Amino acid sequence: MSTHDESDNNDTKHQENNKKKPFDAVEPSSLPLNELRSTFASGKTRSYEWRVSQLNALIKLTNDHEQQIIDALRNDLDKPPLETVAYEIAMLKNSCKVALKQLKHWMASEKVKTSLATFPSSAEIVSEPLGVVLVISAWNYPFLLSLDPVIGAIAAGNAVVLKPSEISPASSSLLAKLLGEYMDNSSIRVVEGAVDETSALLQQKWDKIFYTGNGRVGRIVMAAAAKHLTPVVLELGGKSPVIVDSNINLQVAIRRIIAGKWGCNNGQACISPDYIITTKDYAPKLVDALKIGLEKFYGKNQLESKDLSRIVNSNHFARLTKLLDDDKVSGKIVYGGEKDESKLRISPTLLLDVPRDSLIMSEEIFGPLLPILTVDKLEESFDVINSGPKPLAAYLFTTNKKLKERFVMTVSAGGLAVNDTAVHLAVHTLPFGGVGESGVGSYHGKFSFDAFSHKKAVLYRGFMGDASIRYPPYTNTKMRLLKALIGGGILGIIRALFGLS
């Protein structure tokens, strides 16, 4: 979920909304760590009842304050209410319901087989909470990306500190207020603030850090975690490609590409299509269909559309403008490109035959611009994708079975979707996370529970069957028997007993 530089809070709007203390004033004693550690040490968060009560509280929170959440996201991003309800509130409640339904099963120990070497014995894997964990969230989906990891942390029995993004100040403030009112504050806390507060939090020792954002800050988080050997989950991003074949239902494909790109926060989403690859022959037909689809969805004057989010702030507006003004691409715009800086709006923009060494192809776009690259043969697209860092998602539209198989086998990405975009995020039985530069670790459904759990190995033995072969004095016979025992074969043990091996 690359959300670009957290230093975006230098934007004047956010300075006004986030007048914070200097770093020296953020004392470790002001952070809630000691209280949370005491609560965790008491065992309170480990009980099934506590976990259920907190998950139910999250559902009640979203039910009671749906309109306030919609309003906060309108304030921060001018996000359409449908997108907030569907992609933040409904998905969040579904995560809670899945966790509530499966929690006893997830918490139950897993019985496993033992070997001849420890006979007689039994064994199990016990899931235990890690302790006190830190969740650092992103600005683009500020409720979902803040609370979805928190659901996993609660389900696994941890105490949690949530640091929402200051880039979405209305959402951050509302999260702090609502979690303060609805959740158990001896175990779950919100720390608001900007770079100084995040830096102060990162200096502390945590049992896990879960960060959603960009690779630059991801490296800072990982370096800070390394000082304490703290494990991390990093949900980052990348340039998620869409390969488009010519043998498809173009009308359906166009709708799904538009929904995944502009219908997801106007391209400000980690799994939004970043660029398209198609053949030179098919590109004109694809561009024409995209133009028709965009006008059908967003009208002729798309800067005025109520169904498109605005750019989050002036820093991001300037960054996207710089991508468009690059000499290598300014003549490649085939649709859109309109801007209104006073309203922080950029219309859906298509660029055709963009050079691969241009600025727009060197970083994640994270906005409403969609370059289209062309190749002679569609199979060449795999080399184009694999020549760059591994993306968070990759998409293919085709009816060709062999092309699908090659896509799945050849393209390395956090997740793949065939004949759709972005919707794999909603499948809780699939892990969501990156690979390489697009992230470390994954979550959603049971994967969230596992992300915040330690899988503890437990072996049980009685006092019977205490074989002397493991104890000194060592002999060749004992060595043969131990070798056969550890190897696990009955035949080998019999041969060793008779001195045959």
C-alpha positions in Angstrom: 0.0 0.0 0.0 2.4 2.6 -1.2 1.1 5.9 0.0 4.3 7.9 -0.8 6.2 10.1 1.5 4.8 10.5 5.0 6.5 14.0 4.9 3.4 15.0 2.9 2.1 16.4 6.2 4.3 19.4 5.4 1.4 20.5 3.2 0.0 23.7 4.7 -3.5 22.2 5.2 -2.1 19.5 7.3 0.2 21.9 9.2 -3.0 23.7 10.3 -4.7 20.5 11.2 -1.7 18.9 12.9 0.0 21.5 15.1 2.2 19.1 17.1 4.9 19.3 19.8 8.5 19.3 18.7 10.2 15.8 18.8 11.9 16.4 22.1 8.5 16.9 23.7 7.4 13.4 22.7 8.6 11.6 25.8 8.6 7.8 26.0 6.7 8.2 29.3 3.8 9.8 27.5 3.4 6.7 25.3 1.0 4.1 26.7 3.4 1.2 26.5 3.9 0.4 30.2 0.1 0.3 30.9 -0.4 -2.0 27.9 2.4 -4.3 28.9 0.9 -4.6 32.4 -2.5 -5.4 30.9 -1.0 -8.0 28.6 1.0 -9.5 31.5 -2.2 -9.9 33.5 -3.5 -12.3 30.9 -6.7 -10.3 30.2 -6.3 -10.1 26.4 -5.7 -13.9 26.1 -9.3 -14.9 27.0 -11.8 -15.8 24.3 -14.4 -13.6 26.0 -12.2 -10.5 25.8 -11.4 -11.0 22.2 -15.0 -11.5 21.3 -16.1 -8.4 23.3 -13.6 -6.2 21.5 -14.5 -7.5 18.0 -18.2 -6.9 18.8 -17.3 -3.4 20.0 -15.7 -2.7 16.6 -18.9 -3.8 14.8 -21.0 -1.6 17.1 -18.6 1.3 16.5 -19.0 1.1 12.7 -22.8 0.6 13.0 -23.3 3.6 15.3 -21.1 6.0 13.4 -21.4 5.1 9.8 -22.3 8.6 8.8 -19.5 10.2 10.8 -17.0 7.9 9.0 -18.5 8.8 5.6 -18.2 12.5 6.5 -14.6 12.1 7.7 -13.6 10.5 4.4 -15.5 13.2 2.5 -13.4 15.8 4.5 -10.1 14.1 3.9 -10.4 12.8 0.3 -13.9 13.8 -0.9 -14.4 10.0 -1.2 -17.8 9.0 -2.6 -20.0 7.6 0.1 -20.5 4.3 -1.8 -16.8 3.7 -1.8 -16.6 4.4 1.9 -19.5 2.1 2.7 -18.5 -0.7 0.4 -14.7 -0.7 0.7 -14.1 0.5 4.2 -17.1 -0.1 6.4 -18.6 -3.2 4.9 -15.2 -4.9 4.5 -14.3 -4.0 8.0 -17.5 -5.5 9.4 -17.0 -8.6 7.3 -13.5 -9.0 8.8 -14.9 -8.8 12.3 -17.7 -11.3 11.5 -15.2 -13.8 9.9 -13.0 -13.5 13.0 -15.9 -14.0 15.4 -17.2 -17.0 13.5 -13.8 -18.7 13.2 -12.1 -17.6 16.5 -12.6 -20.7 18.5 -11.2 -22.8 15.7 -8.2 -20.4 15.2 -7.4 -20.4 18.9 -7.6 -24.2 19.3 -4.3 -26.0 19.5 -3.4 -28.2 16.5 -2.5 -31.8 17.3 0.4 -33.1 15.2 2.1 -36.5 14.8 5.3 -37.4 16.6 8.2 -39.6 15.6 9.7 -42.9 16.7 12.6 -40.9 18.2 10.3 -39.5 20.9 8.0 -42.6 21.3 5.8 -42.6 23.4 4.8 -38.9 23.1 2.2 -36.5 21.9 2.6 -33.0 20.4 0.6 -29.9 19.5 1.1 -26.4 18.1 -0.3 -23.7 20.3 -1.1 -20.2 19.0 -0.1 -17.6 21.5 -0.3 -13.8 21.3 3.0 -11.9 20.7 2.4 -9.2 23.3 2.1 -5.5 22.6 2.0 -4.6 18.9 2.2 -1.4 16.9 0.0 -0.7 13.8 1.0 2.2 11.7 -1.7 3.0 9.1 -2.1 4.7 5.8 -4.2 7.8 4.7 -5.9 6.4 1.6 -8.2 3.9 3.3 -7.8 5.3 6.8 -10.5 3.1 8.5 -10.0 -0.2 6.7 -6.2 -0.1 6.8 -6.2 1.0 10.4 -8.7 -1.4 11.9 -8.3 -4.5 9.7 -4.8 -5.2 11.1 -6.2 -4.3 14.6 -8.8 -7.1 14.1 -6.1 -9.6 13.6 -4.1 -8.3 16.6 -7.2 -8.5 18.9 -8.3 -11.9 17.6 -4.8 -13.2 18.4 -5.0 -11.8 21.9 -2.6 -8.9 21.8 -2.6 -5.4 23.2 -2.4 -2.8 20.4 -1.3 0.8 19.7 -2.7 2.2 16.5 -1.0 5.2 14.8 -3.3 6.5 12.1 -2.0 8.7 9.3 -1.9 12.4 9.9 -2.4 12.9 6.1 -6.1 12.1 6.7 -6.6 14.3 9.8 -10.4 14.0 10.1 -10.2 10.2 10.0 -7.3 10.1 12.4 -9.2 12.3 14.9 -12.4 10.2 14.6 -10.5 7.0 15.0 -8.9 8.3 18.2 -12.3 9.5 19.5 -14.3 6.3 18.7 -11.7 3.8 19.8 -11.4 5.8 23.0 -15.1 5.4 23.6 -15.8 1.9 22.4 -12.7 -0.2 23.1 -10.9 -1.4 26.2 -8.3 1.4 26.6 -6.2 -0.6 29.0 -5.3 -2.8 26.0 -6.1 -0.8 22.8 -4.9 2.8 22.3 -4.6 5.3 19.6 -1.6 7.7 19.3 -2.1 10.6 16.9 0.6 12.7 15.4 3.0 13.1 12.6 6.7 12.2 11.9 7.9 13.0 15.5 5.3 10.9 17.2 5.9 8.0 14.7 9.6 8.3 15.3 9.1 8.2 19.1 6.9 5.1 18.8 9.5 3.4 16.6 12.2 3.9 19.2 10.2 1.7 21.6 10.4 -2.1 21.8 7.4 -3.8 20.3 6.5 -7.4 19.9 5.5 -6.8 16.3 5.1 -3.8 14.0 2.6 -3.7 11.2 3.1 -0.9 8.7 1.1 0.1 5.7 2.5 2.7 3.4 5.5 3.3 1.1 8.8 1.6 0.7 10.9 4.6 1.9 9.2 4.7 5.3 9.0 0.9 5.2 12.8 0.8 5.2 12.8 3.2 8.2 10.4 1.0 10.1 12.4 -2.1 9.3 15.6 -0.5 10.5 14.0 0.6 13.7 12.5 -2.8 14.3 15.9 -4.5 13.7 17.4 -2.7 16.7 15.1 -4.8 19.0 14.8 -7.8 16.6 11.2 -7.0 16.3 9.3 -8.8 13.5 7.5 -6.8 11.0 4.7 -6.9 8.4 5.2 -4.3 5.7 2.2 -3.7 3.4 3.8 -1.6 0.7 2.9 -1.3 -3.0 4.4 -1.1 -6.5 3.5 -0.8 -10.1 0.6 -3.2 -10.6 0.3 -4.1 -14.3 -2.8 -5.1 -16.3 -2.2 -7.3 -19.4 -5.0 -7.1 -21.9 -5.5 -9.7 -24.6 -7.6 -9.2 -27.7 -9.8 -12.3 -27.3 -11.9 -10.9 -24.4 -15.3 -9.4 -23.6 -13.9 -5.9 -23.9 -17.0 -4.1 -22.4 -16.8 -6.1 -19.2 -13.0 -5.8 -19.0 -13.2 -2.0 -19.4 -15.7 -1.7 -16.6 -13.5 -3.8 -14.3 -10.4 -1.9 -15.1 -12.1 1.5 -14.5 -13.6 0.2 -11.2 -10.2 -1.0 -10.0 -8.4 2.2 -11.1 -10.6 5.2 -10.7 -13.4 3.5 -8.7 -10.8 2.8 -5.9 -10.1 6.3 -4.5 -9.3 7.7 -8.0 -6.2 5.6 -8.3 -5.0 6.3 -4.8 -5.0 2.6 -3.8 -2.1 0.1 -3.5 -3.8 -2.5 -5.8 -5.1 -0.1 -8.4 -3.9 -0.8 -12.0 -0.8 1.2 -12.5 -0.3 0.6 -16.2 -1.7 -1.5 -19.0 0.2 -3.7 -21.5 -1.4 -4.7 -24.7 -0.4 -5.3 -28.3 0.2 -2.5 -30.8 -2.6 -3.8 -32.9 -5.2 -3.8 -30.1 -4.2 -0.6 -28.3 -6.4 1.8 -30.4 -9.5 -0.3 -29.8 -8.7 -0.5 -26.1 -8.2 3.3 -25.8 -11.5 4.0 -27.6 -13.3 1.6 -25.2 -11.7 3.2 -22.2 -12.8 6.7 -23.3 -16.4 5.6 -23.8 -16.4 3.8 -20.4 -15.0 6.7 -18.5 -17.5 9.2 -20.0 -20.3 6.7 -19.3 -19.2 6.5 -15.6 -18.0 10.0 -14.9 -19.6 12.2 -17.5 -18.1 14.7 -19.9 -16.7 17.1 -17.2 -14.9 14.7 -15.0 -13.3 17.3 -12.8 -16.8 17.9 -11.4 -17.7 14.3 -10.9 -19.1 13.4 -7.4 -18.0 9.8 -8.0 -14.3 10.5 -8.0 -12.1 11.2 -5.0 -9.9 14.3 -5.0 -6.1 14.1 -4.7 -5.3 14.0 -1.0 -3.2 17.1 -0.8 -1.1 19.7 -2.7 2.1 17.7 -2.4 0.5 14.7 -4.1 -1.1 17.0 -6.7 2.4 18.5 -7.5 3.9 15.0 -7.7 1.3 13.8 -10.2 1.6 17.1 -12.2 5.3 16.5 -12.4 4.7 13.0 -13.9 2.4 14.5 -16.5 4.7 17.4 -17.4 7.7 15.1 -18.1 8.9 15.9 -21.6 8.9 12.2 -22.5 5.2 11.8 -21.8 3.5 15.2 -22.2 2.8 14.5 -25.8 1.5 11.0 -25.1 -1.8 12.0 -23.4 -4.7 10.6 -25.5 -7.5 11.4 -23.0 -8.0 13.6 -20.0 -5.1 15.5 -18.4 -7.3 18.3 -17.0 -6.3 19.7 -13.6 -7.9 22.0 -11.0 -5.3 22.8 -8.4 -7.7 24.8 -6.3 -9.9 21.8 -5.8 -7.0 19.2 -5.9 -8.6 17.4 -8.8 -7.1 15.7 -11.8 -9.3 14.0 -14.4 -8.9 10.4 -15.4 -6.0 10.4 -17.9 -4.8 7.9 -20.5 -1.3 8.0 -22.0 -0.4 5.8 -25.0 3.0 4.4 -25.9 4.8 5.9 -22.9 8.6 5.3 -22.9 9.6 2.8 -20.2 12.4 5.1 -19.1 10.0 8.0 -18.3 9.3 9.3 -14.8 5.8 7.9 -14.8 7.1 4.4 -15.4 9.8 4.7 -12.7 7.6 5.0 -9.6 4.1 4.0 -8.4 1.7 6.5 -9.8 -0.9 6.4 -7.0 -3.4 8.6 -8.8 -5.7 8.9 -11.8 -3.1 8.6 -14.6 -3.0 5.3 -16.6 -0.1 4.7 -19.1 -0.6 2.1 -21.8 2.5 0.3 -23.0 2.4 -1.6 -26.3 4.3 -4.8 -27.4 4.4 -6.8 -30.6 3.4 -10.1 -28.9 1.5 -10.3 -25.6 4.0 -12.8 -24.2 6.6 -10.0 -24.1 4.6 -8.4 -21.3 5.9 -11.0 -18.8 9.5 -9.8 -19.5 8.3 -6.2 -19.1 6.8 -6.9 -15.7 9.6 -9.1 -14.4 12.3 -6.5 -15.4 11.1 -4.3 -12.5 10.5 -4.7 -8.8 7.8 -7.3 -7.9 4.4 -5.5 -7.7 1.7 -5.9 -5.1 -0.8 -7.1 -7.7 -0.9 -8.1 -11.3 -3.9 -8.6 -13.6 -4.6 -10.4 -16.9 -7.6 -10.2 -19.1 -7.7 -13.2 -21.5 -9.7 -16.3 -22.5 -6.5 -18.1 -23.5 -5.9 -21.0 -21.0 -2.2 -21.3 -21.8 -1.6 -17.6 -21.3 -3.4 -17.8 -17.9 -1.2 -20.7 -16.9 2.0 -18.9 -18.0 0.9 -15.7 -16.3 0.5 -17.6 -12.9 3.8 -19.5 -13.3 5.9 -16.5 -14.6 4.7 -13.3 -12.9 5.8 -12.9 -9.3 3.5 -10.5 -7.4 1.8 -10.2 -4.0 -1.4 -11.4 -5.6 -2.9 -12.1 -9.1 -6.3 -11.8 -10.5 -7.4 -13.1 -13.9 -10.2 -11.2 -15.8 -10.7 -8.7 -13.0 -8.9 -6.1 -10.9 -8.6 -5.4 -7.1 -11.3 -7.9 -6.0 -8.9 -10.5 -4.7 -8.6 -8.2 -1.7 -12.1 -9.1 -0.6 -11.5 -12.9 -0.4 -10.6 -13.6 3.2 -9.3 -17.1 2.5 -6.5 -15.6 0.4 -3.5 -13.9 2.0 -3.0 -10.3 1.2 0.5 -9.0 1.1 3.5 -8.2 -1.1 6.7 -9.9 -2.2 10.1 -8.3 -2.5 9.8 -4.5 -2.6 6.0 -4.7 -2.5 6.0 -6.0 1.1 6.8 -8.5 3.8 4.2 -10.8 5.3 0.5 -10.9 4.7 -2.9 -10.7 6.4 -6.7 -11.0 6.0 -8.9 -13.8 7.6 -6.8 -16.4 9.4 -3.7 -14.9 7.9 -4.3 -11.9 10.1 -4.6 -14.1 13.2 -1.4 -15.9 12.2 0.4 -12.6 11.6 0.0 -11.6 15.2 0.5 -15.1 16.8 3.5 -17.2 17.7 3.1 -20.8 16.8 4.5 -22.5 19.9 5.7 -26.1 19.6 4.8 -28.3 22.6 5.9 -32.0 23.1 4.4 -34.1 25.9 6.1 -37.2 27.4 5.6 -39.4 30.4 8.3 -41.3 32.3 7.8 -44.6 30.5 10.0 -45.7 27.6 13.2 -44.1 28.8 15.7 -45.8 26.5 19.3 -45.9 27.7 20.7 -45.6 24.1 20.6 -41.8 24.3 22.8 -41.7 27.5 26.5 -42.3 28.0 28.6 -44.3 27.9 28.2 -44.2 24.1 28.8 -47.4 22.1 28.7 -48.4 18.4 25.4 -50.3 19.1 23.8 -47.2 20.6 25.0 -45.2 17.7 23.5 -47.6 15.2 20.2 -47.7 17.1 20.0 -43.9 17.5 20.8 -43.5 13.8 18.0 -45.9 12.9 15.5 -44.3 15.4 16.1 -40.8 14.2 15.9 -42.0 10.6 12.4 -43.2 11.6 12.3 -46.6 9.9 11.2 -49.8 11.7 13.2 -52.0 9.4 16.3 -49.9 10.1 15.8 -50.4 13.9 15.4 -54.2 13.5 18.6 -54.3 11.4 20.4 -52.2 14.0 19.3 -54.5 16.9 20.8 -57.5 15.0 23.9 -55.6 14.1 23.2 -55.7 10.4 23.7 -52.0 9.7 
